[in-house]
Amino acid sequence: MDKNTHLVHYKLFEPFKNVFAFTTTKQTMGIEKVRFSDFPENKAKLASTLGLNAESLVFPSQTHTNCVVEISELPERAINETDALVSNKTGICLCIQTADCVPVLLFDPVEKVIAAVHAGWRGTVGKIVENAVGSMVSNYGCFPENILAAIGPSISPGIYEVGVEVVRAAQKTIPNVTQTLQKNSSGNYQFNLWEANRQLLISNGLLATNIEILGECSFLAKEKCYSARRDGVETGRMVSGIMLRP
């Protein structure tokens, strides 16, 4: 498996040798701009960097939905209108791409089930992490208290100023929303996507001690992370992936 030092790993998963989880950085593949939808050859390069077969990397066509798809075999066609993947199969690496949005990686070490979730503000208020946990519970027999969750590099609450549409949506759907929305000195709201997803996970039965927030801001970590808000939507993308080892 990979020996690349330019990958983010998660302490929460370290005790478990049967799972491989990561987030790439700008330095992972030595390419200035990485976007897998635009440059399919990057998939093969990433696979080589990770020590995997390119066919084992499964990406959905993300469109900021709250849709979850269960993966039982390597797909033969694009996974459209989907922002989260769930599987209990070994050797399939579930991947999502982000550049400020929140990557959430889930792992149940008891039932051996994994999920990769892309949660921008729309996915967050659409409760995509709730849907992913729900899929793990209803389709794979997981108990929420066994599920581990890692929240990766993404835009921080100190940077992420949002408008009325986001505020109203969050107030309707996020548990303990006052912990996730704070007014700044300009009178505008800043949205804590990390805490919003943590609150959703806890409200769906995950233990607070089983949730890791990396706490790294994609906007501020200019040398390490891509950021759509900082550099524009055409910037590169980080990949967060999780796989059950064969």
KEPATI-835722 format. One record per residue (C-alpha): x negated, y negated, z negated; residue in one letter. Coordinates in steps of 0.05 Angstrom, whole numbers, plus 5000, padded with zeros to 4 digits. Example, Ala and Ser with C-alpha at 12.3 -4.5 7.8 and 13.67 -1.06 7.14 Angstrom:
KEPATI-835722
+------+-------+------+------+
| east | north |   up | type |
+------+-------+------+------+
| 4754 |  5090 | 4844 |    a |
| 4727 |  5021 | 4857 |    s |
+------+-------+------+------+
//
This chain:
KEPATI-835722
+------+-------+------+------+
| east | north |   up | type |
+------+-------+------+------+
| 5000 |  5000 | 5000 |    m |
| 4979 |  4928 | 5007 |    d |
| 4915 |  4900 | 4976 |    k |
| 4930 |  4829 | 4999 |    n |
| 4915 |  4778 | 4944 |    t |
| 4959 |  4726 | 4978 |    h |
| 5024 |  4758 | 4956 |    l |
| 5069 |  4742 | 4898 |    v |
| 5085 |  4801 | 4853 |    h |
| 5133 |  4806 | 4794 |    y |
| 5114 |  4827 | 4724 |    k |
| 5182 |  4856 | 4712 |    l |
| 5171 |  4911 | 4763 |    f |
| 5098 |  4927 | 4745 |    e |
| 5114 |  4985 | 4697 |    p |
| 5150 |  5022 | 4753 |    f |
| 5105 |  5058 | 4803 |    k |
| 5162 |  5079 | 4848 |    n |
| 5180 |  5008 | 4870 |    v |
| 5141 |  4958 | 4913 |    f |
| 5164 |  4886 | 4910 |    a |
| 5132 |  4823 | 4937 |    f |
| 5139 |  4753 | 4965 |    t |
| 5092 |  4727 | 5019 |    t |
| 5057 |  4660 | 5018 |    t |
| 5029 |  4615 | 5073 |    k |
| 4963 |  4653 | 5066 |    q |
| 4990 |  4724 | 5070 |    t |
| 4980 |  4734 | 5145 |    m |
| 4936 |  4675 | 5162 |    g |
| 4989 |  4646 | 5209 |    i |
| 5008 |  4573 | 5206 |    e |
| 5083 |  4583 | 5217 |    k |
| 5117 |  4649 | 5203 |    v |
| 5189 |  4658 | 5226 |    r |
| 5211 |  4729 | 5240 |    f |
| 5273 |  4709 | 5280 |    s |
| 5230 |  4669 | 5328 |    d |
| 5167 |  4711 | 5330 |    f |
| 5182 |  4785 | 5326 |    p |
| 5109 |  4802 | 5332 |    e |
| 5100 |  4774 | 5262 |    n |
| 5139 |  4834 | 5235 |    k |
| 5085 |  4881 | 5260 |    a |
| 5030 |  4837 | 5231 |    k |
| 5066 |  4834 | 5163 |    l |
| 5075 |  4910 | 5163 |    a |
| 5001 |  4919 | 5178 |    s |
| 4983 |  4871 | 5122 |    t |
| 5028 |  4910 | 5073 |    l |
| 5004 |  4977 | 5097 |    g |
| 5073 |  4997 | 5122 |    l |
| 5105 |  5016 | 5189 |    n |
| 5139 |  4957 | 5223 |    a |
| 5202 |  5000 | 5231 |    e |
| 5209 |  5005 | 5156 |    s |
| 5219 |  4929 | 5147 |    l |
| 5293 |  4914 | 5151 |    v |
| 5316 |  4841 | 5158 |    f |
| 5388 |  4815 | 5161 |    p |
| 5407 |  4758 | 5207 |    s |
| 5417 |  4708 | 5151 |    q |
| 5473 |  4656 | 5158 |    t |
| 5484 |  4633 | 5086 |    h |
| 5541 |  4681 | 5075 |    t |
| 5556 |  4721 | 5012 |    n |
| 5559 |  4786 | 5051 |    c |
| 5523 |  4848 | 5028 |    v |
| 5507 |  4909 | 5072 |    v |
| 5488 |  4978 | 5046 |    e |
| 5429 |  5009 | 5084 |    i |
| 5429 |  5085 | 5087 |    s |
| 5382 |  5091 | 5147 |    e |
| 5340 |  5047 | 5191 |    l |
| 5388 |  5004 | 5232 |    p |
| 5390 |  5009 | 5307 |    e |
| 5418 |  4939 | 5317 |    r |
| 5417 |  4871 | 5285 |    a |
| 5451 |  4863 | 5217 |    i |
| 5491 |  4801 | 5231 |    n |
| 5526 |  4752 | 5184 |    e |
| 5491 |  4783 | 5124 |    t |
| 5448 |  4754 | 5069 |    d |
| 5437 |  4814 | 5022 |    a |
| 5417 |  4886 | 5032 |    l |
| 5424 |  4945 | 4984 |    v |
| 5396 |  5016 | 4989 |    s |
| 5377 |  5078 | 4951 |    n |
| 5333 |  5106 | 5006 |    k |
| 5258 |  5112 | 4999 |    t |
| 5212 |  5083 | 5052 |    g |
| 5259 |  5027 | 5074 |    i |
| 5235 |  4957 | 5056 |    c |
| 5293 |  4909 | 5047 |    l |
| 5270 |  4839 | 5067 |    c |
| 5298 |  4768 | 5066 |    i |
| 5267 |  4702 | 5088 |    q |
| 5267 |  4636 | 5050 |    t |
| 5239 |  4566 | 5053 |    a |
| 5271 |  4534 | 4991 |    d |
| 5330 |  4581 | 4983 |    c |
| 5326 |  4632 | 4926 |    v |
| 5301 |  4703 | 4938 |    p |
| 5330 |  4752 | 4887 |    v |
| 5303 |  4823 | 4884 |    l |
| 5342 |  4875 | 4845 |    l |
| 5320 |  4944 | 4821 |    f |
| 5355 |  4997 | 4780 |    d |
| 5301 |  5044 | 4755 |    p |
| 5352 |  5095 | 4730 |    v |
| 5393 |  5106 | 4793 |    e |
| 5335 |  5084 | 4838 |    k |
| 5373 |  5030 | 4876 |    v |
| 5344 |  4965 | 4905 |    i |
| 5372 |  4901 | 4934 |    a |
| 5344 |  4839 | 4968 |    a |
| 5386 |  4776 | 4965 |    v |
| 5380 |  4708 | 5001 |    h |
| 5416 |  4656 | 4958 |    a |
| 5416 |  4584 | 4983 |    g |
| 5466 |  4537 | 4952 |    w |
| 5523 |  4566 | 4994 |    r |
| 5504 |  4638 | 4976 |    g |
| 5495 |  4619 | 4904 |    t |
| 5563 |  4586 | 4896 |    v |
| 5592 |  4643 | 4938 |    g |
| 5566 |  4690 | 4884 |    k |
| 5524 |  4733 | 4931 |    i |
| 5484 |  4761 | 4872 |    v |
| 5550 |  4782 | 4841 |    e |
| 5568 |  4818 | 4905 |    n |
| 5500 |  4852 | 4908 |    a |
| 5506 |  4876 | 4836 |    v |
| 5577 |  4898 | 4851 |    g |
| 5553 |  4940 | 4909 |    s |
| 5500 |  4972 | 4866 |    m |
| 5553 |  4989 | 4813 |    v |
| 5610 |  5012 | 4858 |    s |
| 5572 |  5047 | 4913 |    n |
| 5512 |  5075 | 4876 |    y |
| 5535 |  5086 | 4804 |    g |
| 5489 |  5034 | 4773 |    c |
| 5501 |  5005 | 4704 |    f |
| 5488 |  4929 | 4703 |    p |
| 5448 |  4934 | 4638 |    e |
| 5397 |  4977 | 4674 |    n |
| 5386 |  4929 | 4732 |    i |
| 5323 |  4887 | 4735 |    l |
| 5324 |  4821 | 4773 |    a |
| 5267 |  4777 | 4798 |    a |
| 5281 |  4706 | 4822 |    i |
| 5224 |  4684 | 4867 |    g |
| 5193 |  4619 | 4894 |    p |
| 5246 |  4568 | 4914 |    s |
| 5263 |  4495 | 4905 |    i |
| 5261 |  4473 | 4833 |    s |
| 5316 |  4437 | 4794 |    p |
| 5272 |  4376 | 4786 |    g |
| 5269 |  4368 | 4862 |    i |
| 5336 |  4394 | 4887 |    y |
| 5383 |  4334 | 4889 |    e |
| 5452 |  4352 | 4918 |    v |
| 5516 |  4318 | 4941 |    g |
| 5588 |  4320 | 4919 |    v |
| 5604 |  4382 | 4961 |    e |
| 5553 |  4424 | 4925 |    v |
| 5571 |  4396 | 4857 |    v |
| 5645 |  4412 | 4865 |    r |
| 5631 |  4482 | 4891 |    a |
| 5584 |  4497 | 4833 |    a |
| 5633 |  4471 | 4782 |    q |
| 5685 |  4519 | 4808 |    k |
| 5643 |  4582 | 4810 |    t |
| 5581 |  4580 | 4766 |    i |
| 5586 |  4604 | 4694 |    p |
| 5561 |  4554 | 4642 |    n |
| 5553 |  4504 | 4698 |    v |
| 5531 |  4447 | 4653 |    t |
| 5465 |  4485 | 4646 |    q |
| 5454 |  4483 | 4721 |    t |
| 5476 |  4412 | 4740 |    l |
| 5441 |  4351 | 4711 |    q |
| 5448 |  4278 | 4730 |    k |
| 5384 |  4241 | 4746 |    n |
| 5365 |  4168 | 4736 |    s |
| 5398 |  4150 | 4802 |    s |
| 5465 |  4179 | 4779 |    g |
| 5460 |  4237 | 4828 |    n |
| 5462 |  4311 | 4809 |    y |
| 5404 |  4359 | 4812 |    q |
| 5422 |  4432 | 4819 |    f |
| 5384 |  4488 | 4784 |    n |
| 5390 |  4546 | 4832 |    l |
| 5347 |  4590 | 4788 |    w |
| 5391 |  4582 | 4727 |    e |
| 5455 |  4586 | 4768 |    a |
| 5435 |  4655 | 4794 |    n |
| 5412 |  4676 | 4725 |    r |
| 5479 |  4657 | 4696 |    q |
| 5515 |  4696 | 4751 |    l |
| 5472 |  4757 | 4737 |    l |
| 5485 |  4754 | 4662 |    i |
| 5559 |  4744 | 4674 |    s |
| 5558 |  4809 | 4714 |    n |
| 5526 |  4849 | 4658 |    g |
| 5451 |  4841 | 4668 |    l |
| 5411 |  4832 | 4605 |    l |
| 5375 |  4765 | 4599 |    a |
| 5311 |  4803 | 4582 |    t |
| 5316 |  4840 | 4649 |    n |
| 5314 |  4775 | 4690 |    i |
| 5248 |  4744 | 4711 |    e |
| 5247 |  4673 | 4739 |    i |
| 5180 |  4661 | 4771 |    l |
| 5190 |  4586 | 4763 |    g |
| 5148 |  4566 | 4824 |    e |
| 5175 |  4508 | 4866 |    c |
| 5170 |  4518 | 4941 |    s |
| 5174 |  4443 | 4952 |    f |
| 5117 |  4425 | 4905 |    l |
| 5071 |  4484 | 4923 |    a |
| 5053 |  4454 | 4990 |    k |
| 4991 |  4496 | 5002 |    e |
| 5026 |  4561 | 4983 |    k |
| 5099 |  4557 | 5002 |    c |
| 5142 |  4537 | 5061 |    y |
| 5196 |  4485 | 5046 |    s |
| 5251 |  4465 | 5093 |    a |
| 5267 |  4403 | 5052 |    r |
| 5195 |  4380 | 5053 |    r |
| 5175 |  4400 | 5124 |    d |
| 5241 |  4407 | 5162 |    g |
| 5283 |  4467 | 5181 |    v |
| 5234 |  4490 | 5235 |    e |
| 5180 |  4505 | 5184 |    t |
| 5157 |  4576 | 5170 |    g |
| 5189 |  4626 | 5123 |    r |
| 5167 |  4667 | 5064 |    m |
| 5188 |  4740 | 5062 |    v |
| 5212 |  4773 | 4998 |    s |
| 5217 |  4848 | 5002 |    g |
| 5230 |  4909 | 4958 |    i |
| 5222 |  4983 | 4974 |    m |
| 5228 |  5049 | 4938 |    l |
| 5163 |  5086 | 4949 |    r |
| 5169 |  5153 | 4986 |    p |
+------+-------+------+------+
//
